[in-house]
Amino acid sequence: TLSNWDAIPDVSDYKSSLIRSKIDEIDTNIDFESVVNSLTEILTIHDGKDMRFQICVHTDNYGTVSSTILAPYQEIPVFKYSIGPSCKNRFRSYSQDLISILKV
């Protein structure tokens, strides 16, 4: 689920398309840490005037509650989490916890 607006097809379709297009722009020949940095940037996008169509949303009444980057099947598994709008709150790494759970 990309947002609580998924019930509105126009919003859900737009957000999904925007995220997919941004992911498709990531150079697959770069190291995985750079890919994770690119994903982090994607999660901070403010695109358009209508908050429902933005990836990172924050208003006085509602907004992005959290963001997660999860890549458990990489050579070194990645689990990063941000509470609240990702443009204002840094991602914290829980990769070591994930590695412990997966016993990699």
C-alpha positions in Angstrom: 0.0 0.0 0.0 1.4 3.3 -1.0 -1.0 5.5 0.9 -4.4 5.6 2.6 -5.7 7.1 -0.6 -5.4 3.8 -2.4 -9.2 3.5 -2.4 -9.3 6.4 -4.9 -8.1 4.9 -8.2 -6.8 8.2 -9.7 -4.6 8.8 -6.7 -3.4 5.2 -6.3 -2.6 4.9 -10.1 -0.7 8.2 -10.2 1.4 7.4 -7.1 2.2 3.9 -8.3 3.2 5.2 -11.7 5.3 8.0 -10.2 7.1 5.6 -7.9 7.7 3.0 -10.6 9.0 5.6 -13.0 11.4 7.0 -10.4 12.6 3.4 -9.6 13.1 2.7 -13.3 15.4 5.7 -13.5 17.8 4.3 -11.0 21.0 3.1 -12.6 21.2 -0.7 -12.0 25.0 -0.7 -12.5 25.7 1.3 -9.3 26.4 -0.3 -6.0 23.5 -1.3 -3.8 24.1 1.4 -1.2 23.6 4.0 -3.9 20.4 2.3 -4.9 19.2 2.5 -1.3 20.1 6.2 -1.3 18.1 6.7 -4.5 15.1 4.9 -3.0 15.4 7.2 0.1 15.3 10.3 -2.2 12.2 8.9 -4.0 10.4 8.6 -0.7 10.9 12.4 -0.1 9.3 13.6 -3.3 6.8 16.4 -3.1 5.2 16.5 -6.6 2.2 18.6 -7.3 -0.1 20.9 -5.4 -2.6 18.3 -4.2 -1.1 16.4 -1.2 -2.8 13.2 -2.2 -0.6 12.9 -5.2 2.7 13.4 -3.4 4.9 10.6 -2.2 5.9 12.4 1.0 2.9 14.0 2.5 2.6 16.3 5.6 -0.1 18.7 6.6 -1.4 19.8 10.0 -4.1 17.1 9.8 -2.6 14.1 8.0 0.5 12.8 6.3 3.1 10.2 5.8 3.3 8.1 9.0 6.4 6.1 8.1 8.5 4.8 5.3 10.4 1.5 4.9 13.1 0.3 2.6 13.4 -3.5 2.8 15.8 -5.7 0.8 16.1 -8.9 2.7 17.6 -11.0 -0.1 20.7 -8.8 -0.9 24.2 -10.1 -0.1 23.9 -7.8 2.9 20.2 -7.5 3.8 18.9 -3.9 4.2 16.1 -2.7 6.5 15.7 1.0 6.9 12.8 2.8 8.6 11.7 6.4 9.0 9.0 7.6 11.3 6.9 10.4 9.9 7.6 12.4 6.7 10.8 11.0 5.3 11.9 14.5 4.1 12.0 15.6 7.7 13.1 12.5 9.5 16.1 10.4 8.7 16.0 6.7 8.0 17.4 4.5 10.7 19.0 1.2 9.9 17.7 -2.0 11.4 19.7 -4.1 9.0 21.6 -5.8 11.8 18.3 -6.9 13.4 17.2 -8.2 10.0 20.5 -10.1 9.6 20.0 -11.6 13.1 16.5 -12.7 12.2 17.5 -14.2 8.9 20.7 -15.6 10.4 22.7 -14.6 7.4 
